[in-house]
Structures are given as C-alpha cells and as structure tokens.
C-alpha cells in the first residue's frame, strides 16, 4: 500500500510501526456549529482510508478528536445564553448523526479536549523543563520556536509575521513572533454564563481551567499532541502514530505546531505519514463562512440521500480540491444508481463472498493512494460487463455468484450499495406516502392469499397511482419510485 506523504511531498510505501497494525489520528470538529461539507469530505476520506487499511489486513486503531474548548464555543454560549456543555453536546450529537447518514463508521477512540487536560499539563511541563517553552509574567506559556531546529520542516514554508499562531489574543510578551500559545492565561469573567458542574469538578459554563500554570485555557495546537501521546503513542517507537490526517488547511500552523511540540517534548516524531485532503469549493469558490457559502451538511441531507452525498464527495481524489455543484451531484447519483440497479437485478440470490479478480483489482487501485478514479472505472466496467452477459440467454450461475461477491466488496470497502435496492429507489417519497403504500401492499397481500384477485388488482392500481412500480418476489413485494 502506498500513500502520498504531505510532509515529504512524495508517494511512499506504507510500513507501519508495528507489523500488521496501523494507527491513525485525525483532527475532528470544533463543536460550536453544524458540520459543513468540508467536515463531510474529510470524514469520508479517512473513513475510506480506514476501510482500505482493513482490507489490506491491518488491525486499525483510529482516533478522531472532539475540540470542546474554544473561544467560538464560549461566544456561542454567551450569545445563546446557554451552558457551554449544552452547546458542545448538541453539536457533537449532530455531527455523529450526520456522519452516520454518510456511512462514516465510528472511530475506535474519540477523545475530547475537556477530558485530556492532565495530559496537556504534562506535555507543557516537559517542554518547560527542556527549555522549549517559557512562562510569561502574565501567566501564559509559549512554545519557543527558535529552540526547534526543525520548525517549519513539515509545511516547508517561511514564517510570515502576520501568521496567527493561537486562538487567544497574544499578550505581547512572546520571545519570537512565531511562538505559539501552549497555555493562555484568561482573567476575564463571564458572569452572565449559566453555571453548572459535572462529576469531575469542571464547570462546563466557566471559560477557564485550573492548571499548574494558573487559570486559563489550553492552546489549540496542544490538544492533539497531548491526546495522541495519551491514547496512541507506542513506547520507544520512532513516531507516536503511523498516520496523522486532516484537511489541507490544517497543515500550517496547526499540524506544524503539533509536530514541533511532540518532537521537542518526547524525542520522537508525532507521525510517520501525513495525509491531507483538499479544500471544498462551492460552484468554484472556496467554501468559507465569511463568504456566506458554508454549505451545511444538514441542508444537503434534506435534499439528497446520505449515500448519494458519500458517492459524490468521494468521487474526486482526496488530495484534489473538490468543486461542489448540483449538476455534478446529479450525475454522481446516476452513477450510483447503476450499482443499485445491478443489485436489484440479483436481489434475493444467496450471498457469496468468494474472492474475485475484480476485488483484487479494486483493492490494488485503492491501495495506490486511494485512487478513486481508477476504482470507479473498474466498478463501471464490472457493472457494464455483468449486465451485458445477464441480458443474454442462460442462467449465468458463476457470473451471478461473482457479481454478488463484487457488490458486497464494494459495500465493504467503499460504503456504496449498502441499502436494500428497492428502498434506495424510494428516495424522494414523503414518509406519509410511504406509510400509505406499505399499508396498501399489506392489504393486497391479504387479498392475494384469499384469492380475491379483483380486490388485489384494484389495490395494485391504487399503489401504482402514487407514481411507483411494484415487484413481487419470493422475499415479498417491493416498490420503488418511478
């Protein structure tokens, strides 16, 4: 298996730290607002990577964090007069629901910043003790970028004086303009915030945390380094994890600073491979809330089935910038429809998982840095050949067995074709109408059992009047939207 390493800018063979195992850490959402298409794209890319790693026989441990300490969260709590924990739990639950609709499998671990404070304190202290960080008179703690000879080696950039290095305003006491906050003293009080507490003594509605360095909040970059060390790092290994991933916008400063913190505190790399997915554009314009075009995922899911969005968002190579537009989305749906029409054609036949030549070709393509264009071309070819043969006379038992296996493999590795094919083609029918159709089908089944064919025919006509077609199979009667 080969992956493009964003740090080395080359495609590299994947060689794990521990034979037969693969560890992956991905930067997750900051839970202060609804998930947008950028979140969806990133989550889908790493869901695909995990599936491909597993298909190659690796035992995968996958962690995706939740950032639930952030100024934006605090601001939303103030604006809505809600408890911070209420805000973070609401948007965390929404994120999970929407990712599930896309077929994104849950990670093995999902650490939260609020649950990782002790690990952050430990990392900060190591950096202070090794002279890679310094406290200021105001109670802040900064990472000293001049102490790290490898700083900027990940992003390969020249430091810009205007680069923003932290999410809390600088105190002006930094040694170097590039230094970034590990711990930021926060002295203001938000007395108008609702007050509550949890079992660990942390007040979710407060904006500061007690620490060995005084009251304050952790730096954004610190969180991921601490979580990786706490949950994934292998003792005495050359790197904490095999793969670190996230959106391309995180390469600098976030991932650059993570890498610096970890190597200076632990004497090992944070990751052996860096994988970054491209940006999402909407109708050719980079997605940005400041531009007013941050297309929320919940809005897309109101209009399109989650699996259609999955197929569409994965249809472009993960490193390429993705241009979201409804015309291409409709074309992607038609392409996914072909998988379901073939699946419907073989509906009811016994499942089969014999390994086929197609499966080997598909895995080979996906193992080449998740080559989705070649993978989809292979799927199109398989579908076309299967339909062409099934259209000819004969039982085609071997072909049917192989095709059923191929479809099951596509479902497993790519997450396409996971639904009952008839239910898939019911998309767009209102729930009230679906309920009426189901009741009519049940009544028709009863009429057929009673050999009341006149009533059965009338009920069939009532069903067809909804603009659907029906199919009687040994497994029951199914319907779909025409």
N, C-alpha and C positions, 0 to 999 in steps of 0.2 A: 504494500500500500504506500502511496506517495501523497504528500501534502505540500502545498506552497507555504513556505515559512515567510511570514510578513517581515520578520527581522532580517533574515539573510537574503530575502528577495529571490529565492530560488525554490524550485520544487525538490523536496527531499524525501528519501525513503523513510517511512515511519518505523523507528526502532524504539520500543518502549523501555522505560526504566527497569521494569520488571517483566521478564518474559511471560507472554500470554495475558498480560494485564495492560489496561490503558486508563489513565486518569485525565479528566478534562474539567477545567474550571471556566465558566463563562460569566461575564458581568451581566447581572439581571437588572430588573427595572428599579427605578426610584419611585416608590408608590405614593404619589401625590396627585395623580391624574389617570385618566383612562389610557389604555395601551393604544399605540398608533401603529401604522403599517411598518415603521422601522423596527418596532419591538417584534412584530409578527415575522418579518423577514429574518431577523437574527435568530429568533427562537426556532424557526423552521430549519434554518441552515444547520444549527447544532443538533437539532433532533435528527436530521438526516445523517450527520457525521456519526452520531452515537449508533444509529442503526447499521451504518456501513462497517463501523468498527466491530460490532457484534457479529455481523455477517461474516467477517474475516476471522472469527473465532476468538476475539479478545473478550476478556471479562472486563467490563467497563464500569468505572465509578465516575459519575457525572455530578458535579455540583454547580448550581446556579444561585447566586446570592440575591437577597432582597435588601435594598437600601431603604431603611425606615428611619434614618436620621438625616435630615436635610433641611436647609433653610426654606425650600419651596413647600415642604410639608408643614413647617411651622407657620408660614404665611397663609396657607390654605386653612389651617386650624383657626387662625385669628379671623380670617375673612368670613368663615362659615360658623364661627363661634362653636367649634366642636373640639373634642378631645383629640390629641394627636394620634393616640392609638386607634380611635374610631376611624380616623382618616386612613391610616395605613392598612388597617384590617379590611376596610371596604375595598380599597383599590387592589390589595393583594388578592382578595377573593375574586374580584372582577377579572384580574389578569389570569388567574387559574382557569376560570370559566371560559374565557375567550381562547386561551391556548388549547384547552381541551377540544373546543369546537374546530380548531385547525388540525386536530390529530396529533398535537405535540405531547409526547409522553413525559411524565413527571421525572425530574432528575432524582438521583439517589439521595442527594442532600440539597437542602435549600436554606442555608444559614442566613440569619438576619443580623444586621448591624447591632441592634439593641441587645442581642444575645451573645455578642462577641467582644464586649468592652474589655474584659480581663485580658484577652489575647492581644488587643490593641495596646493596652498599658504595657504589657510585657515586651512587645516589639519596640515601642517608643523608648523604654528604658535601655534596651540593648543598644539602640542607636546612640543614645546619650552617652552610655558607658564607653562606647567605641569611638567617640568623638565624631560621629557622623550626624549628630543632631545637637541642638542647643536650645535651652530655655531663654526666654526674654524676661525683662523686668515686669512686663505686663501679664506674664503667666502663659504666654504662647510657647509652643515648642515647634521649631522648624528643622527640616532636613537641610543639611549643608551640602548643596550640590557640588561645591568646589572640592569636597572631600572624596568624591567618587570619580575616579579617572575614567570610568566607563559611561558616565552620564551622557545621554543623547545617543548612545550606540544602538538603541532599539529603533528609534524613529529616524536616525541619521539626519537630524536637522540642526540648524544653527539657532541658538536661543534668541528669541525676539523679546526685546524689552517689554513689549505690550502683551506678552503671553500671560494669561490668567492661570495662576498656579493653585488656587484654593477657592473653596466656595464660601469662605467667610472673609470679609474685608481685611486686608493686611494691616498690621499695626505700624508699619514703617520702621520696625527695628530689625529687619532681616539683614544678614550679612551680605547676601548677594541677591540681585533682583530675581534670579531663577529659583531661589529657595522656596520650598512649599510647606504648608502647614501640616504638621502631624497632629498637633493638639492646639485648639484655638480657645483662648480664654473668652468667655462671654459673660459680661457683667450686667447687661440689661435684663430687666424682669418684665415678663408679660403677665401682669396680674389679672388681665381680663380673660385669660385662658381658663377653660373648665379644669377642675382639679380632680384627679383620681389616682389610684395607685394599684400596682399588681403585687403578686406574692413575693417578687424578688426585691421589693422596696423601691424600684424605679418608678418615678412619677411620669406616666406617659404624656401628661399635659405640660410638663416642665420642658424648658429648652436647654437646660444644662445638666451635666452629669458630674458626679463627684469622681475625682481621679487623684492619683499621687501627684499630679502636676497642677492641681487646683480645679475649680469648677470650669466646665467648658464643654466643647463638642469635638469629636474626632475629625481629622481631615478626611475628605472623601477618598483619597488615594490609599490611605492607611487601611481602610476597611478590608479590601480584597486581600491584601498581603497577609493581614492577620488571620482572616478566615481560611486562607489556603494553608498557612502553617498549622492552624488548629485542627483542621479536618482532613487534609490530604497529604501533607508533606511526609516523605519517607526518610527516616533517619539515615544520615551519611550518604545520601544519594546526591548526584551532581545537580539535580533540579528538584524543586518541590513537586511539580506535576509534569506530565508528559506534554499536555496541550493547554494553552490559555487562549480563550477566544473572546470575541466581542465585535461590535461594529467598528468600521474603519475610523469613525470619528473619535474613538477611544484610544487610538494608537498614541497620540500626544494630546494633552500631557498625562492622561490617566495611566495608561499602561507603561509609559516611560518611567513614571514616578513609582509605580508598583515595583517594577524591575529593580530600580535603584534601591529602594527601601529593603527589599528582600535580600539582595546580594550583600548589602553592607551589614545587615543585622545577622545573617545566617551563614555567610560564606558559601552559599550555593545559589544557582540561578532560580528564578521563580518558575520558569518553564523551558522545556527543550524546543517546543514548537509554538509559534504564534500564528493563529488563524483569525483573519478579519474578513467580515462580509462587507459588501459595498453599500452605498447610500441608496435610499429610495427617493425617486423623483416622482412628482405628480404632474402628468402632462408636460414633462420636460423641465419642470422647475424643481430644484432641490426642496424636499419637504422640510418645513420649518414652521414652528408655531408663530414666530414673528411675522411670517408671510401670510399667516392665516390659512395655510393649506395642509395643516397637520391632520391628515385623514384618519380619524379614529377607527380602530378596528371594529368597535361595536356598531358603527354606522355601516361599514362594509358587510358585516354579518347579517344586517337587516335585509340587505338586497341579494346576497349571494350565499350559497351553501358553503360551510367552512371548508369542505374538501375541495371545492372549486377554487377557493382562495389559496388553499395549500398548493394545489397543482400549479396555479398561475404564478405564485410567488417563488416557487422552486424551479420554474421553467427556464429561468436565466441563471447562468453560472454564478455561484455565490459571491465571487470576487468582483463581478461586474456591477456597476450602478444599475438599479432597476427603475425603469420608467413605467409607473402605474397609470394605465388608462383603460377605460371601459371597453374600447374596441378590442384590444388585445386580450382582455379578460374574457370576453365572449368567445373569442377564438380558442382560448385555453379550455373553456368549458366544453366546446365541441370536440376537442381532442380527448378530454377525459370521458366524454360520453361514449367514445368508441370502446374504451375499456369496459364500461358497464354494459354496452350492447353485446359484446362478446361474452361477458359474464352471464348475461341474461340468456343468451343462446345455449349455454351449458348448464343452466340452472337446474338443480335437483340431482345432478350426477354425483356420484361418490367422490369425496375429496381425495386428492392424490398429492404426495409430496416426493415423488421420485426426482432426483436431481437431473436437470436437463442441460443441454448445450446452451440454451438461451440464458439460463440462470448464471452459468459461468461467464458468458459474455457480458451480461449486465453488471455482475459484481466486478469484473475486470475494469469496466468503464467507470463505475462509481469509485473504485479504489484508486483511480487516476485523478486525484484532487477533486473528487465529486463531479466528474464530467457529466453534467446533466444533459447536454445536447446530444451526445452520443447515446446516452441511456434512453432518452425519449425516442430517438431514431430507431433504436433496437426494438422498443416496445411497439412503435408504429408498424415496423416491418413484421413483427411476430403476429400482430392483430390482422394485418392485411393477408398474410400467408394462411393463417388459420381460417379466416372467413372464406378465402378463395377455395380452399380444399373442402370445407364444410358445405359449400354450395354445390359440390359435385356429388354424384351418386355414391353410396357406400356408407358403412357405419362409422368408419374412421375412429375405431376404438383407441388406437395408440395416440393419434393426434389429440383426441379429446383428453386423454389422461395427461399428456404433456402440457396441453394448454391450461388445464385446471391447475397443474403444478406451477406453471409460469405465472398465472394470475395471483396465486397465493404468495408467490415470492415477491411480486411487485407490491402487494399489500404489506408484506412484512418489512421490506427494505425501504420502500418509498412512501408507504402510507396511502397509496392510491387504490381505489376499488374496495374499500373496507365495508361498504354498506350492502344491504340487500338490493339487488339491481332494480327491482320494481319500486322500492321505496325511494331510491335515488331519483328516479324519474317522476316522483310525486312532488318534487320541489316546486314551489310557487303556488300550490293549492292551499287555501286557507284551512286552518285547523277545524273550523266548524264544518266546512265541506267534507274534509277527510272523515270526520265522525259520521256524517250522513251516509257517505259511500260505504264505510265499513258496516254500518247497520243494514243497508240495502243488500250488501253481499251476503251477510249472515241470513237475512230473510230469504234471499234467492237460494242459498244452500239448503235451507229447510224445505223450500218448495220443491227443489230437485229431489231431495230424499223422499218426499211424499209423492213423487212422480206427478206433481201438479205443474206440468210443463207450460201451461198457459200463463200461470202466475209467474213462473220462472222467467219466461220471455218478457213479460211486462216489466219485471224488476230489472232485467238486463237493460231494457231500453231506458229506464229511469237513470240507471248508472251511467250509461253512455251519454246521456243528455248533459252531464257535467263536463263534457269535453275530455273524457278519459277513455282508455281502452282497457279491456279485461282479458285475462288469460287463465284458463282452468288448467291446473297442473296436479299431479299426484300429491304435491305438498300443500295444495289448497288453491284458492282463487286469489290472483294478484291483479293489481291495477296500476296504471301509470297515466300521467298527463300526456295528452297528445301534443 
